[in-house]
Amino acid sequence: MGGWRASLAFNFLRIASLTKFTNSGPNPLFRFSSIPKSRARILDFRPFSASSSAAAQYADDLDYKAHQDLDDYSASDSMEYVDIGKIPIKAYFLCTSIDLKSMQAENSRYIVPPTSRSTNSIALRFCNFQSNMTDFKVREITSSCQYMIVFQYGSAVLFNVEDHEAEQYLQMVRRYASGLLPELRKDDYAVKEKLMMDKDMEGGLDCIVLKDLDTDSIRIISSVLGQSIALDHFVSQVDGMVEEFTEINRGMEKTGTFTLDRKKLFQLVGKANSNLADVILKVGLFDRSEIAWRDAKYAQIHEYLREEYEVTQRFGNLNFKLKFVEHNIHFLQEVLQNRRSDLLEWVIIVLLSIENVVSVYEIIRESTAV
């Protein structure tokens, strides 16, 4: 019976260590939820007899299985807990504004409580847990939770959502969207989690590797990806204006004049100003993240992703193009103003000419009457 008691003690110690291991880390999100069947079979005790020989034989068999399972765990299964596969991230820019208040009120059961005072985004969590949860289920399965971060300026970032599932989430966002774009913009990224990594984070090829992935990490990653995909849209808008002014300049080079009317020019002025205002104010490209300000590890993630996506450099290029557009607008405004001045001068000349003709006519009529 000594071998039987030793085996029982070994089993319970091993279960406790596994439970302690899987409970490590703050605010866990993407984890394996139960002990694999290959290791859980240790707990399936069979009815035993009072016969010492049967108990001894069973204890020897259980000891063998325990040591065999422990070897399997240390050799291969430990990687399940140390190195979790890539979680796909999809960023979309689909409209110019989203009613977050209505969306939050009508989907309150999915809302993740905010951890900052920011009001330009909401986080939604969609989980599909199995009903037969064991006592050792302490973390959520990666494939059971999906996250969607929605931003007021029109971006939506999906975590752990496959391509064929994305449309149903986007349809949810479209119900609260205004100014839907004719062309949906998309960017793909990924996050990987290594629980035993020494550093809090490190960069990878088209992904970021984190020691622990929690809701704040998801919010930080989403904020940068949402801003980046929105910046792509505004850059394309400004590129269109640059191309339009380039065509005007080429026409002026050939003909010495241009045919742009005053209304069209004012529309271009409004478009350029609204794009710049949206990037700075609505998207909040230079607003400091409150989550990153509170914790250095989130600040590290934030700065890394901004450098990875070259947010500052891309805004610099956007600002340079807007200055080119502004320069052309001022030039064309002066030309149109000169045209208007010339027109007014001609009108004055015509009026003076008419006045002179009338005066001459009256003089001739008076002289004839005398």
C-alpha positions in Angstrom: 0.0 0.0 0.0 3.0 2.3 0.3 3.4 2.4 -3.4 -0.4 3.3 -3.8 -0.1 6.2 -1.3 3.0 7.5 -3.0 1.3 7.4 -6.3 -1.7 9.3 -5.0 0.5 11.9 -3.4 2.4 12.2 -6.7 -0.7 12.6 -8.7 -2.2 15.4 -6.5 1.0 17.3 -6.4 1.3 17.2 -10.1 -2.3 18.3 -10.6 -1.7 21.2 -8.2 1.4 22.3 -10.1 -0.4 22.2 -13.4 -3.2 24.3 -12.0 -0.8 26.8 -10.5 1.0 27.0 -13.8 -2.0 27.6 -15.9 -3.3 30.3 -13.4 -0.1 32.5 -13.8 -0.3 36.0 -15.3 -2.7 38.9 -14.9 -6.1 39.1 -16.7 -5.5 36.0 -19.0 -7.4 35.8 -22.2 -6.1 33.2 -24.6 -5.2 30.0 -22.8 -5.8 26.3 -22.8 -8.8 25.6 -20.6 -8.3 22.1 -19.4 -5.7 19.4 -18.8 -5.3 17.4 -22.0 -6.9 14.0 -22.0 -3.5 12.3 -22.1 -2.7 13.8 -18.7 -6.2 13.8 -17.3 -6.4 10.0 -17.5 -4.3 9.7 -14.4 -7.4 10.8 -12.4 -9.6 8.0 -13.7 -9.2 5.7 -10.8 -10.5 2.2 -11.1 -12.4 0.3 -8.3 -9.8 -1.7 -6.4 -9.9 -4.9 -4.4 -8.8 -5.5 -0.8 -6.3 -8.0 -2.3 -2.8 -6.7 -1.6 -1.5 -8.2 -4.8 -4.1 -6.4 -7.0 -3.5 -3.1 -5.2 0.3 -3.5 -5.6 -0.1 -4.4 -9.3 -2.4 -1.4 -9.9 -0.1 0.9 -8.0 2.8 -0.2 -10.1 0.8 0.3 -13.2 -0.4 3.8 -12.0 3.2 4.8 -11.1 4.3 3.7 -14.6 1.6 5.7 -16.3 2.3 8.8 -14.1 6.0 8.8 -14.9 5.3 8.1 -18.5 2.8 11.0 -18.7 5.2 13.3 -16.8 7.9 12.5 -19.4 5.5 13.2 -22.2 4.5 16.5 -20.6 8.0 17.7 -20.1 9.1 16.7 -23.5 6.3 17.9 -25.8 3.1 19.1 -24.1 4.9 21.8 -22.2 5.2 23.8 -25.4 1.4 24.1 -25.4 1.7 26.3 -22.3 4.9 28.1 -23.3 4.4 28.9 -27.0 0.9 29.6 -28.1 0.3 29.9 -31.9 -0.4 33.2 -33.7 -3.7 34.9 -33.2 -4.8 36.6 -36.4 -5.7 40.3 -36.2 -7.7 42.1 -38.9 -8.0 45.9 -39.1 -10.7 47.5 -41.2 -11.7 51.1 -42.1 -15.2 51.1 -43.4 -16.8 54.5 -42.7 -16.2 58.0 -41.5 -18.2 57.8 -38.2 -19.7 55.1 -35.9 -22.3 55.7 -33.2 -20.6 54.0 -30.3 -23.2 55.0 -27.7 -26.0 53.2 -29.6 -23.8 50.2 -30.3 -22.8 49.9 -26.7 -26.4 50.2 -25.5 -27.7 47.5 -27.8 -24.8 45.1 -27.3 -24.1 45.5 -23.6 -23.7 41.8 -22.9 -20.6 41.7 -25.2 -19.0 44.9 -23.9 -15.7 44.6 -22.1 -15.5 47.1 -19.2 -13.2 50.0 -20.1 -9.9 50.4 -18.3 -9.3 54.1 -19.3 -11.4 57.3 -19.7 -11.1 57.2 -23.5 -14.5 57.5 -25.2 -13.5 57.0 -28.8 -13.6 53.2 -28.8 -15.4 50.2 -27.3 -14.3 46.6 -26.9 -16.6 43.6 -27.5 -15.9 40.0 -26.5 -17.6 37.0 -28.0 -17.0 33.7 -26.3 -18.2 30.2 -27.0 -17.5 28.0 -23.9 -18.2 24.3 -23.7 -20.8 23.3 -21.1 -18.8 20.3 -19.7 -16.2 22.5 -17.9 -14.0 20.6 -15.5 -12.7 21.9 -12.1 -9.3 22.4 -13.7 -10.7 24.8 -16.4 -9.0 28.0 -15.4 -8.4 29.8 -18.7 -10.3 30.5 -21.9 -9.5 28.5 -25.0 -7.9 30.5 -27.8 -10.5 29.4 -30.3 -13.4 30.2 -27.9 -13.0 34.0 -27.6 -13.1 36.6 -30.3 -12.6 40.4 -29.7 -13.7 43.4 -31.7 -12.5 46.9 -31.0 -14.6 49.6 -32.7 -13.4 53.2 -33.0 -15.6 56.2 -33.4 -13.7 57.5 -36.5 -14.6 54.4 -38.5 -12.1 51.6 -37.8 -12.8 48.1 -36.5 -10.1 45.7 -35.4 -10.9 41.9 -35.0 -8.9 39.5 -32.9 -9.0 35.7 -33.5 -11.5 36.0 -36.3 -11.1 34.0 -39.5 -11.7 35.5 -42.9 -15.0 33.8 -43.4 -16.3 35.0 -40.1 -15.3 38.7 -40.4 -18.3 39.8 -42.5 -20.8 39.1 -39.8 -18.9 41.3 -37.4 -18.6 44.1 -40.0 -22.3 43.9 -40.6 -22.8 44.6 -36.9 -20.7 47.7 -37.2 -22.4 48.9 -40.3 -25.7 49.2 -38.5 -24.2 52.0 -36.5 -22.0 53.5 -39.2 -22.5 56.7 -41.3 -20.5 57.8 -44.3 -19.8 54.2 -45.5 -16.9 54.0 -47.9 -17.3 52.5 -51.4 -14.1 50.5 -50.8 -13.4 48.6 -47.6 -9.8 48.9 -46.4 -8.1 46.0 -44.7 -4.8 45.2 -43.0 -3.7 41.9 -41.5 -1.4 41.4 -38.5 -0.9 38.8 -35.8 0.0 38.4 -32.1 1.8 35.5 -30.5 2.1 34.7 -26.8 5.1 33.1 -25.1 4.4 32.7 -21.4 8.0 31.8 -20.4 9.6 34.7 -22.4 12.0 36.8 -20.4 10.9 40.1 -21.9 7.5 41.6 -22.0 7.4 41.8 -25.8 9.5 41.4 -28.9 9.0 42.0 -32.6 8.4 39.3 -35.1 7.8 38.9 -38.8 4.3 40.5 -39.4 3.5 39.9 -35.8 4.3 40.9 -32.2 5.2 38.4 -29.5 4.0 39.1 -26.0 4.7 37.5 -22.7 1.1 37.9 -21.6 -1.9 39.0 -23.8 -4.7 40.8 -21.8 -7.4 43.2 -22.7 -5.2 46.2 -22.3 -2.7 44.7 -24.7 -5.6 44.2 -27.2 -6.7 47.8 -26.8 -3.2 49.1 -27.4 -2.6 47.0 -30.4 -6.0 47.9 -31.8 -5.4 51.6 -31.3 -2.3 51.6 -33.5 -3.7 49.3 -36.1 -7.0 51.3 -36.2 -5.1 54.6 -36.7 -2.8 53.0 -39.3 -5.6 51.8 -41.5 -7.5 55.1 -41.1 -4.3 56.9 -42.1 -4.1 54.8 -45.2 -7.6 56.1 -46.2 -6.7 59.8 -45.6 -3.4 59.4 -47.5 -5.3 57.9 -50.5 -7.7 60.9 -50.3 -4.8 63.4 -50.4 -3.1 61.4 -53.2 -6.2 61.9 -55.2 -6.1 65.6 -54.7 -2.4 65.7 -55.5 -3.1 63.8 -58.8 -5.9 66.3 -59.6 -3.7 69.3 -59.1 -0.9 67.6 -61.1 -3.3 67.3 -64.1 -4.2 70.9 -63.7 -0.6 72.0 -63.7 0.1 69.8 -66.8 -2.8 71.4 -68.6 -1.5 74.9 -67.7 1.9 74.0 -69.0 0.4 73.1 -72.4 -2.3 75.7 -72.8 -1.3 78.5 -70.4 -4.6 78.5 -68.7 -7.0 76.2 -66.7 -10.7 75.5 -66.6 -11.2 74.8 -62.9 -14.2 76.8 -61.6 -14.5 78.5 -58.3 -16.9 76.0 -56.8 -14.7 73.0 -57.5 -11.7 74.8 -56.0 -13.6 75.5 -52.8 -14.6 71.8 -52.6 -10.9 70.9 -52.8 -10.1 73.4 -50.1 -12.8 71.9 -47.8 -11.6 68.4 -48.5 -8.0 69.1 -47.7 -8.9 70.9 -44.4 -11.3 68.2 -43.3 -8.7 65.4 -44.0 -6.1 67.2 -41.9 -8.6 67.9 -39.1 -9.9 64.2 -39.1 -6.3 62.8 -38.8 -5.4 65.1 -35.9 -8.6 65.4 -34.0 -10.9 62.4 -34.8 -8.2 59.7 -35.2 -6.2 61.2 -32.4 -2.9 60.4 -34.1 -0.9 62.3 -31.6 -3.0 61.7 -28.5 -1.2 59.9 -25.7 -2.7 56.5 -24.7 -3.8 56.5 -21.1 -3.1 52.8 -20.8 0.4 53.2 -22.1 1.0 56.1 -19.8 0.0 53.9 -16.7 2.3 50.9 -17.5 5.7 50.8 -19.1 5.1 47.4 -20.8 2.0 48.8 -22.7 4.0 51.9 -23.6 6.7 49.7 -25.1 4.0 47.9 -27.2 2.6 51.2 -28.3 5.9 52.7 -29.3 7.0 49.5 -31.1 3.8 49.3 -33.2 4.0 53.0 -34.1 7.5 52.5 -35.3 6.6 49.2 -37.1 3.8 50.9 -39.0 5.8 54.2 -39.4 2.9 56.2 -38.2 4.9 59.4 -37.7 6.7 59.2 -41.0 3.5 58.5 -42.9 1.8 61.5 -41.3 4.9 63.6 -42.2 4.4 62.5 -45.9 0.7 63.3 -45.6 1.5 66.7 -44.2 4.0 67.4 -47.0 1.4 66.5 -49.7 -1.2 68.7 -48.0 1.2 71.6 -48.1 1.6 70.9 -51.9 -2.1 71.0 -52.2 -2.4 74.1 -50.1 0.3 75.9 -52.3 -1.7 75.0 -55.5 -4.9 76.1 -53.9 -3.5 79.5 -53.0 -2.1 79.9 -56.5 -5.4 79.0 -58.2 -7.3 81.2 -55.8 -5.1 84.2 -56.9 -5.6 83.3 -60.5 -9.4 83.1 -60.1 -9.4 86.3 -58.1 -7.5 88.0 -60.8 -10.0 86.7 -63.3 -12.8 88.0 -61.2 -11.1 91.4 -61.0 -10.6 91.5 -64.7 -14.3 90.7 -65.2 -15.3 93.5 -62.9 -13.0 95.9 -64.7 -14.6 94.9 -68.0 -18.1 95.4 -66.6 -17.1 98.9 -65.4 -15.7 99.7 -68.8 -18.9 98.5 -70.5 -21.0 100.6 -68.1 -18.9 103.7 -68.7 -19.1 103.1 -72.4 -22.9 102.9 -72.2 -23.0 106.0 -70.1 -20.9 107.9 -72.7 -23.1 106.7 -75.5 -26.2 107.9 -73.7 -24.6 111.2 -73.0 -23.6 111.7 -76.6 -27.1 110.7 -77.7 -28.7 113.3 -75.4 -26.4 116.0 -76.6 -27.2 115.2 -80.2 -30.9 115.1 -79.5 -30.8 118.5 -77.7 -28.8 120.1 -80.5 -31.3 118.8 -83.1 -34.2 120.2 -81.2 -32.8 123.7 -81.1 
